[in-house]
């Protein structure tokens, strides 16, 4: 794997050699002073250009970056599914190279840069030919700190967790494992992660960032193995075990949050779903 210095030198070389690229800056984990440094961090790079379509239609400028093993072009994928994308404004190349370096390269028009530059607190300027990049504060992850939930947001998190749990149970009762797993993993479990993130933030003065999907939670949960039990393997029995663990963890955490923030915790919602789950277990899964 190439070093960071080698990659940054390559990026700057591409910028300097192109009359179309007017500025470059970096976002993401490599600009975050609070993230542990490792070689697997992506290079989240933005090129500000005069002509976005010129970058899309002519690909020779990509060659200096190295031997691409696999690439994704999200805008093209989106358009294939019928979604709109304005290719005059922006385009993205996600590239994994054969030496395992990954560069996520976003191309945007200079007008877009003028409108959005600095809106992400994790931003470091790399090169500016025309004074496009206005002065900004030193890169920091403050905008990603977990914010204190309102009483309504806390209640909404609890309601979504318990309400959608009935769909998981119903999917199990009907022997619809793909649906039950999707509902649990994509709808219900994220509410548990959200709640745990709220609690970790509350205990740290709402001044911490936990990353996408709570990926840094392990640093802040004293008994992380309790959370691991809420992840389901691929069977109905394993899913029931995960549900039971998730219900217990959510209940304890929500009660602690409610006490700490002086919010109401609707135990009647919890009891209603516990009763429903018991009904499903006794009537449909024996």
N, C-alpha and C positions, 0 to 999 in steps of 0.2 A: 504494500500500500504506500502510495506517495505521501510525503510529509505535507503538513499544512502550508509550510513555506513554498513548497513546489506548486501546490494547487493555487495559492494566492498569486504567485508569480505568473502562472498560466492565465488566470482570470484577468489580471491587469494587462498582460500582453495582448490578449484578445481585444480588450477595451481600447487600448492605445492604437492598435492597428486598424481599427474600423472607423470610417468617417460617419457611419450611421449611429454608432453607440456614443451617446453624449455624456453619460454618467453611469456610475455603478454604486450599489450599496448592498449591505448584507443584513439579514434578519436571522432570527432563530437561535438555536442553542449555542452556536459558536459566538454569539454576541452576548450571551447571558453569563454574568460573573458568578451567579449562584449555582450554575450547573457543573457537575463533576466532569472534568475534561477527559474524554476518551476518543479513540480514533474512529468510532462509529458515528459520531455526530455528522449530520448532513451539512453541506455548504448551501445555505439558503441565500441565493444571489439574485439581485434584481439589476437588469440592464435597462436604462432609460434611453430610448432610441427615437430617431426622427420618423422611421418607417417600420412599423411592426411587421407588415406583410412581407417586406423584403427579407426579414430574418426568418420568416416561416418558409418562404418559397425557395430560398437559396441556403442549403445546409452546409456548404463547405466550411463556413466559419466555425462549425462545431468540432471539426477534426483536431485542432490543437488540444482539446480537452482530454483526448485519449480514446482508447478502444472501448466503445460502448457495448456492454453485455446485453442490456435490456433497457428500453426507454418507454416511458408513458407520456402521452400528450393529452392531458385531461380535457382540454377544450375540444379536441377532435372526438374524444370519447363521448363527451356531453352532447355534441352535435349529432353523433350517431344515434343517440337516444332521444333525439328530438328537442333538446334544450338549445337555447340561444346562446351565442357567444359573439361578441363584437371583436373581430380579429384586427380591426383598425386600432383598437385600444390596448389589447394585451394578448399574450399567449404564454404558455408554460411548457417547458421541457423538463421532465424528471428523468435523470440519467444515473444508472448504476454501471460503473466501469468494471472492466475485467480485473483490475487490481483492488476491487471492492470499495473504492471511493464512490460516494454518492453526491451528486450536485443537483439541487432543485433550482432551475434557472427560470426566473420569471422575466418576461420581456414586456415592457409597457411603454406607451408613448410618452413623450416629454410632458404633454399636457396632463396626463394622468399623474406623473411624478409630482408635478407642481401641486396637485390637489391632495395627494395622499402621503407624500414624504414626511416622515416623523410622526405619523399617526400611530405607528407601532413603537412602543417604548423600547423594544429590542431592535435597535437600528444603529448600524455603524456605517458611515460614508467610506467609500473606497476610492472613488475617482470622480472628478467633476471638471468637465472641459468648459462649461458655459455658465457656471454659477447657478445651476439648477437646484443644488442641494443646500437649502438654507440651514443656518446653525440650529442644532438641536441638543437637548441634554445628553449626557453620557448614557450609554445603553444600560438599561435596567429592566427588571421584570415586574415593576410595580403595577402595570396595567393588568397583569395576569394574577394578582393576588385574589384569593377567594374572598368575595365581599360578604359582609354580614347579610343574611337573608332577612327580608321583612317577615312579619307574622304570616302574611298571605303566601309568601314564597315557601316558607317552612311548611305550612299546611298543604300547599299544593304538592310538594315533594312527598309528604306522607300519604296524601290521597292517591297520587299516581301509583305509588308502590303498592298500596293495599288494593286499590280498585283493579289494577291490571293483573294482580296475582290471581284473581278469580278466573281470568282467561287462561293462565298457565294451568291451573287445576282442571279446567274444563278440557283443555287440549290433552292432558294426560288421561282423563276419563274416556275420551273418544279415541284414544290410541293414535293421536296425531303428534308424534314426537317432533317432527320438523317445526310445526307451528308452536308447540309448547316451548321448545328450546329457543326459538326466535323470540317469542314473547318474553321469556325469562331473561335471556341474555341481552336483548336489544332495548327492552322497555323497563322491566322491573329492576334488574340488577343495577343499571345506571343510576336509579334513584337511591339505592343503597350507597353507591360510591359518592353521589352528591351529598348525602347526609353525613357520611364519614368525613368528607372534605370540609363541610360546615363545622363539624365538631373539632377537627384538627385546627382549623383556622381560628375558631373561637378560643381554643386553648393557647393560641399564639397571637392573640390580639388582632386577628384578621390582617396579618401582615406577611403571609406566606403564599407562595405560588406552588401548586401541586402538579402542574403540568397537565397535558391532555389526558382526560379520562382518569385523573387521580394517580398518574403513574409514579409519583413520589410519595404516595401514602405510607409505604412501608417504613419510611423514616419517622413517621409521626404516630403510628398505631403501636401501642405497647405490646399487644399480643396479636401479631399479624397472622398467626396460624388460624385464628378464629375467622378471619376474612377468607382465608384460602378454602375453608370448608364450604363456602357459599358458591364455589365454582363447580358446575355440574359436569360430570362425565356423560358419555353417550348412552344412557339407559334410563328407563322410567324410575327405577329404584334410586339411582344416583341423583336424578333430578329432585325426587322427593326429599332426599337427604339434604341437598343444597337448599331447597325451599325452607326446610325446618331451620337450618342454620341461619339463613338470611332473615327469617322472621324474628328469631331470637336476637340477632345482632341489631337489626333495625329497631326493634322495640326498646332495647336498652339504650341505644344511642339517641333515639328520638326523645325518650324521657329525660335523659341528661341534657340534651339541647334545650328542651322546653323549660327545664328548671333554670339553666344558665342564662337564658335570654328572656325569661319570664313570659313565655308564649304558652298557648294552650296546646296540649297534645290530645288528639281525639282517640282515646283508648277504645271507644265504641266502634271505630272503624277497624281497629286491629281485631277486636273480638268478633266482629261480624265475619271477617275473612277467616279467622281461625275456625269458626263454626262451619263455614262453607267448605273449607279444606277437609275438616273432619267428616263432613257429610260425603264428600267425594271419595275420600279414602275408604270409608265404610261401605258405601253403596256401589262403587264402580270399580274398585281396584283390588278387591279380594277374590 
